[in-house]
Amino acid sequence: MKRIFAAGMVSAIALTNAAMADITIAHIYGKTGALEAYAKQSHDGLMLGLEYATGGTMEINGEKIVVIEKDTQLKPENGKALLEEAYGDDDVALAIGPVSSGVALAMLPVAEEYEKLLIVHPAVADSITGENWNRFIFRTGRNSSHDAVAQAIAMAGPDVKIATLAQDYAFGRDGVAAFEEALEGTGTEIVHQEYVPTDTTDFTAAGERIFNAMKDIEGDKKIFVLWAGGNNPMGKLNAMDPGRFGIELATGGNILAAMSGYKEFPGMEGAIYYYYELPDNEVNDWLVEQHQERFGSPPDFFTAGGMTTGIAVVEAIKKAGSTDTEDLIAAMKGMEWMTPKGMMQFRAEDHQALQSMYHFKIRVDDGVEWAIPELVRELTIDDLPIPIRNQ
């Protein structure tokens, strides 16, 4: 009995040591809810990124990567509690997520309290790496200013008059504020702003208010729609016939399912974060090939962002030589790494990933389910003066 007990103890110790050697990462994101499609893409991409960066081993220096998933259901209080659970009970090396900007803002103070990393993707609001930022926050996704500056390049002109329609929460308000700032000095004027609840399905009243504000104005009139998730208003606004007032609709890029609705707008110009045919590099080639093979479809908007995050995690741990938070922060400040969108860099001042965007023009092909965002110009890091907002 004594010998059996000793052998059992040795076995238990070995298992414990093996478990301790795991690199545990929490992916905390809105698996269910209105942004479920974004969440799935983000997680698929994350796992592909970890696989790619480790050469298929899912190990870093012999230590196994373990990813645990937690569903915020898009509720800020859930995001906060689940991150506390991940840091306190699960003892993760770091956490990734969430999808919603509102949830992200609730999670940021938790990272500071526990002094552990939170890598934000795909939540977009500027305030995440702006006024609400702390030194334990890194973001691999783009921020509202990336969208705004790139969209301003695509839309601005000396006689352009713009009304905006956005969701009434951090994503929408930060996005419009950044867009307005990006248009300064271009001669373009924002003449009206509308904010509606995120679950709005009837845009009649908002559309009429915009039309009334714009119908008697002279110039090149456009409505810029900034929207995340379902119930995209583009089609419903178009059905209200803005053309009778000489008004055109414009918006940024989106996931493929949403871009099927863009077929109503051939020739529309805007800016997009990612479309699988636009980047030209080996990482994107691998992503497109593997995603098509495994899922029967090309990678989407947030798949690329998830992969970017997975690669960043592996490269940071390799560079740091450990999962110690302070070592990781030192390694990640200013870190450059190759992604499906090309080279990215964590800006030292606010840990925002600087990256390319793509100016597009919509082309319609009857043989393709979605509208094709044909490349006008890649907007590189040097083309996009993204403000530092955490000072």
SULPERA-V291479 format. One record per backbone hydrogen bond with DSSP energy under -1.0 kcal/mol. CO is the residue of the C=O (numbers start at 1). NH is the residue of the N-H. If there is no record, write none. Layout:
co=CO nh=NH
co=CO nh=NH
This chain:
co=1 nh=5
co=2 nh=6
co=3 nh=7
co=4 nh=8
co=5 nh=9
co=6 nh=10
co=7 nh=11
co=8 nh=12
co=9 nh=13
co=10 nh=14
co=11 nh=15
co=12 nh=16
co=13 nh=17
co=14 nh=18
co=15 nh=19
co=16 nh=20
co=17 nh=21
co=19 nh=22
co=23 nh=66
co=24 nh=93
co=25 nh=68
co=26 nh=96
co=27 nh=70
co=29 nh=31
co=29 nh=72
co=33 nh=36
co=35 nh=39
co=36 nh=40
co=37 nh=41
co=38 nh=42
co=39 nh=43
co=40 nh=44
co=41 nh=45
co=42 nh=46
co=43 nh=47
co=44 nh=48
co=45 nh=49
co=46 nh=50
co=47 nh=51
co=48 nh=52
co=49 nh=53
co=50 nh=54
co=51 nh=56
co=52 nh=55
co=54 nh=57
co=58 nh=65
co=60 nh=63
co=63 nh=60
co=64 nh=23
co=66 nh=25
co=68 nh=27
co=70 nh=29
co=72 nh=75
co=75 nh=79
co=76 nh=80
co=77 nh=81
co=78 nh=82
co=79 nh=83
co=80 nh=84
co=81 nh=85
co=82 nh=86
co=83 nh=87
co=84 nh=88
co=85 nh=89
co=85 nh=90
co=86 nh=92
co=94 nh=26
co=95 nh=119
co=96 nh=28
co=98 nh=123
co=100 nh=104
co=101 nh=105
co=103 nh=107
co=104 nh=108
co=107 nh=111
co=108 nh=112
co=109 nh=113
co=110 nh=114
co=111 nh=115
co=111 nh=116
co=117 nh=95
co=118 nh=138
co=119 nh=97
co=120 nh=140
co=120 nh=141
co=124 nh=144
co=125 nh=128
co=126 nh=129
co=127 nh=132
co=130 nh=133
co=134 nh=137
co=136 nh=118
co=138 nh=120
co=139 nh=353
co=143 nh=147
co=144 nh=148
co=145 nh=149
co=146 nh=150
co=147 nh=151
co=148 nh=152
co=149 nh=153
co=150 nh=154
co=151 nh=155
co=152 nh=156
co=157 nh=160
co=159 nh=220
co=160 nh=189
co=161 nh=222
co=162 nh=191
co=163 nh=224
co=164 nh=194
co=165 nh=226
co=166 nh=196
co=167 nh=169
co=169 nh=173
co=170 nh=174
co=171 nh=175
co=172 nh=176
co=173 nh=177
co=174 nh=178
co=175 nh=179
co=176 nh=180
co=177 nh=181
co=178 nh=182
co=179 nh=183
co=181 nh=184
co=183 nh=186
co=189 nh=162
co=192 nh=164
co=194 nh=166
co=196 nh=168
co=197 nh=200
co=203 nh=207
co=204 nh=208
co=205 nh=209
co=206 nh=210
co=207 nh=211
co=208 nh=212
co=209 nh=213
co=210 nh=214
co=211 nh=215
co=214 nh=217
co=219 nh=221
co=220 nh=161
co=221 nh=248
co=222 nh=163
co=223 nh=250
co=224 nh=165
co=233 nh=237
co=234 nh=238
co=235 nh=239
co=238 nh=241
co=241 nh=244
co=242 nh=245
co=242 nh=247
co=243 nh=246
co=248 nh=223
co=250 nh=225
co=255 nh=259
co=258 nh=261
co=259 nh=371
co=260 nh=263
co=261 nh=264
co=262 nh=265
co=265 nh=268
co=268 nh=362
co=270 nh=360
co=271 nh=253
co=272 nh=358
co=275 nh=278
co=281 nh=285
co=282 nh=286
co=283 nh=287
co=284 nh=288
co=285 nh=289
co=286 nh=290
co=287 nh=291
co=288 nh=292
co=289 nh=293
co=290 nh=294
co=291 nh=295
co=292 nh=296
co=300 nh=304
co=302 nh=306
co=303 nh=307
co=304 nh=308
co=305 nh=309
co=306 nh=310
co=307 nh=311
co=308 nh=312
co=309 nh=313
co=310 nh=314
co=311 nh=315
co=312 nh=316
co=313 nh=317
co=314 nh=318
co=315 nh=319
co=316 nh=320
co=317 nh=321
co=324 nh=328
co=325 nh=329
co=326 nh=330
co=327 nh=331
co=328 nh=332
co=329 nh=333
co=332 nh=335
co=335 nh=346
co=337 nh=344
co=339 nh=342
co=342 nh=339
co=344 nh=337
co=345 nh=354
co=346 nh=334
co=347 nh=351
co=351 nh=139
co=352 nh=347
co=354 nh=345
co=357 nh=379
co=358 nh=272
co=359 nh=376
co=359 nh=377
co=360 nh=270
co=361 nh=374
co=362 nh=267
co=363 nh=372
co=365 nh=368
co=372 nh=363
co=372 nh=374
co=374 nh=361
co=377 nh=359
co=379 nh=357
co=380 nh=383
co=384 nh=386
